[in-house]
Amino acid sequence: METRRIGGLEVSVVGLGCNNFGGRLDEDASIAVITAAVDAGITFLDTADVYGGGGASETIIGKALAGGLREHVVIGTKFGAPFDGDPPGRGAGAGWITHAVEGSLRRLQTDHIDLYQQHVYDPSVPIEETQGTLADLVAAGKVREIGSSNFDAGQIDAAATLSAERGWPAFASAQNRFNLLDREALDDAIPACERLGIAFLPFFPLASGMLTGKYRADAPFPPGTRLASMPAERAASFASDRNHRLVAALHDVATSRGHTLLELAFAWLTARPAIASVIAGATSPAQIAANVAAVGWTLSAEDLAAVDAALSAA
């Protein structure tokens, strides 16, 4: 599989989002997905201390990699969102970061985290405190690269400026929601990343399954799907009339070229050089195989123009 860079890290262009582990998937099913991902050439696993509740996702990953797979993968995890583990905590202050990183290292059964990401911006803590603490973790060898998640362009710029002024390690990545149905990042975070040379990591690449083609405007959500398990109001925000129109138009673009809608969703993302790895969740080895196969399509200029036309018309 193609690889790209996140600072000094080399990662597969398809990553494995691990937010299902310990929640929608039990330990055995999660380990089966991780094993299938590594076997398929996926080298980047993205998780967070809050995924699965109480560090469950990290704990499962640690068990899955303990047999010798650790050396074959790049692990990204996150701190800062409300954590219900022992003890509970949150934020980007020095005290919590110092505690959180030790918990993640222990659960992941590793002596270093490859990419340590601030999960959410914390306006209550000066960025000097956060950046200085992360710089100390890099210097101590506990973290290789640092990144942000859910930051806007102004916050990304401010962090980069401070790091340059202080000679501290800079954020090597920004992880934000981005897909064919939600393109806000094109006007905000992605231009900042391109300007600064920061890798962009899109999450929700399939818009909670809308870009798989499994949902129909005239039918209920299939049992067991992500939207079927969501609160009705949140599910409706994905399965809106506008999104169904866009999905239909994009489906026509994909099938007219002999590809699936899912393949178009991945290929459109990887066509952007700033994107290092597409963070895609999976609940089965079959989904792993589909995600990996999807990046085999390289979009031409004509393909990209057809996508733009479909998005504008729908």
WOMO-V92922 format. One record per residue. N is the residue number from 0. NEAR is the number of other ideal C-beta (glycine too) atoms within 12 Angstrom. Layout:
BEGIN
N/NEAR, N/NEAR
END
This chain:
BEGIN
0/28, 1/25, 2/22, 3/31, 4/27, 5/41, 6/32, 7/19, 8/33, 9/24, 10/40, 11/35, 12/38, 13/46, 14/51, 15/48, 16/45, 17/48, 18/40, 19/32, 20/41, 21/33, 22/25, 23/27, 24/30, 25/18, 26/22, 27/15, 28/23, 29/40, 30/28, 31/24, 32/39, 33/44, 34/29, 35/27, 36/41, 37/32, 38/20, 39/28, 40/26, 41/41, 42/36, 43/43, 44/48, 45/51, 46/51, 47/49, 48/47, 49/35, 50/42, 51/30, 52/25, 53/24, 54/36, 55/31, 56/44, 57/43, 58/32, 59/37, 60/47, 61/36, 62/25, 63/39, 64/33, 65/18, 66/15, 67/12, 68/27, 69/25, 70/16, 71/24, 72/37, 73/44, 74/44, 75/50, 76/51, 77/43, 78/50, 79/39, 80/29, 81/20, 82/33, 83/17, 84/31, 85/14, 86/15, 87/19, 88/27, 89/28, 90/29, 91/39, 92/26, 93/25, 94/19, 95/31, 96/39, 97/27, 98/25, 99/44, 100/37, 101/27, 102/30, 103/43, 104/30, 105/22, 106/38, 107/38, 108/23, 109/33, 110/20, 111/25, 112/46, 113/42, 114/48, 115/52, 116/48, 117/45, 118/37, 119/28, 120/29, 121/31, 122/17, 123/15, 124/25, 125/18, 126/34, 127/21, 128/25, 129/43, 130/35, 131/28, 132/36, 133/44, 134/29, 135/23, 136/32, 137/31, 138/16, 139/20, 140/15, 141/30, 142/41, 143/31, 144/37, 145/48, 146/49, 147/48, 148/40, 149/29, 150/39, 151/26, 152/28, 153/18, 154/29, 155/40, 156/26, 157/26, 158/42, 159/32, 160/21, 161/25, 162/29, 163/17, 164/15, 165/20, 166/13, 167/26, 168/31, 169/33, 170/46, 171/39, 172/50, 173/48, 174/48, 175/41, 176/32, 177/36, 178/38, 179/41, 180/37, 181/30, 182/25, 183/19, 184/34, 185/27, 186/14, 187/26, 188/41, 189/31, 190/22, 191/30, 192/39, 193/21, 194/18, 195/29, 196/22, 197/38, 198/46, 199/45, 200/52, 201/45, 202/40, 203/32, 204/47, 205/45, 206/38, 207/35, 208/35, 209/40, 210/43, 211/37, 212/28, 213/29, 214/33, 215/18, 216/20, 217/9, 218/14, 219/15, 220/24, 221/17, 222/11, 223/13, 224/26, 225/32, 226/31, 227/22, 228/19, 229/20, 230/12, 231/14, 232/11, 233/16, 234/23, 235/20, 236/19, 237/35, 238/35, 239/22, 240/15, 241/20, 242/30, 243/25, 244/21, 245/33, 246/37, 247/27, 248/27, 249/42, 250/32, 251/22, 252/35, 253/32, 254/19, 255/18, 256/24, 257/12, 258/29, 259/27, 260/38, 261/40, 262/36, 263/43, 264/44, 265/41, 266/37, 267/40, 268/47, 269/38, 270/26, 271/30, 272/18, 273/31, 274/41, 275/41, 276/46, 277/45, 278/48, 279/48, 280/37, 281/43, 282/32, 283/22, 284/25, 285/15, 286/33, 287/32, 288/23, 289/29, 290/44, 291/33, 292/22, 293/36, 294/37, 295/23, 296/26, 297/20, 298/29, 299/14, 300/11, 301/13, 302/25, 303/24, 304/15, 305/25, 306/34, 307/22, 308/16, 309/29, 310/27, 311/14, 312/15, 313/22
END
